[in-house]
Amino acid sequence: MKTAMHLRHLVLACVALGGVAACSPASRWISSWTHRRSDRALSHPGGSVAVQQAKAPPDDDMVVAVSNGTGTSLPVEVRFALRERPEIGKSADLDLEVIPSAPVDRLITTFYAEPGLSVSGGAEPAEHDRPEPGVPIAHKLTIVAQRDGIFYVNATVLADFNSESIAHTFTIPVIAGAGTP
């Protein structure tokens, strides 16, 4: 019963993120987590940038966050791990990694949560000049749920490279308490 309830909440979160297909093992965001990408060229308005294979092995406990970016690709991946389900009024840690896959001049990451979930620690913007491609940049957020429900933490990543700036927002689902409002 409990497993079925957890599965139902996962399906609801996936539907809210853009459809059940986004949660299937064949989807791009899962396959990028489980399989290494080979070197390829990334197209953007300023030309193309070589994407290097990640130098750091993926953390098996981390999941790739879904990007809502459209159009131009961002040479950055965001991974997350919520080690325990947040209980109402109690803090929980959300571990994040921002991983550039190509050379960038600067990365600025900001974090925010939707109403019902607050970020009580680690919410300050993280800025990194010339981060090394393939090397994860670790960040930890402390979140507190004010009520039961399915909420989203967003990480907006701004990348500056080749005199261009591109921003994408990555969405991280969080099931708090019983998961139902």
JOJOBEL-V914051 format. One record per run of one state. SS is the DSSP state (hx for helix, st for strand, lp for the rest). FROM is the first residue (numbers start at 1). TO is the last residue. If there is no record, write none. Layout:
ss = {SS/SS}
from = {FROM/FROM}
to = {TO/TO}
This chain:
ss = {lp/hx/lp/hx/lp/hx/lp/st/lp/st/lp/st/lp/st/lp/st/lp/st/lp/st/lp/st/lp/st/lp/st/lp/st/lp/st/lp/st/lp}
from = {1/2/17/20/24/28/35/40/45/47/52/63/65/66/68/76/83/88/89/91/101/106/114/117/122/126/130/137/146/149/162/164/177}
to = {1/16/19/23/27/34/39/44/46/51/62/64/65/67/75/82/87/88/90/100/105/113/116/121/125/129/136/145/148/161/163/176/181}
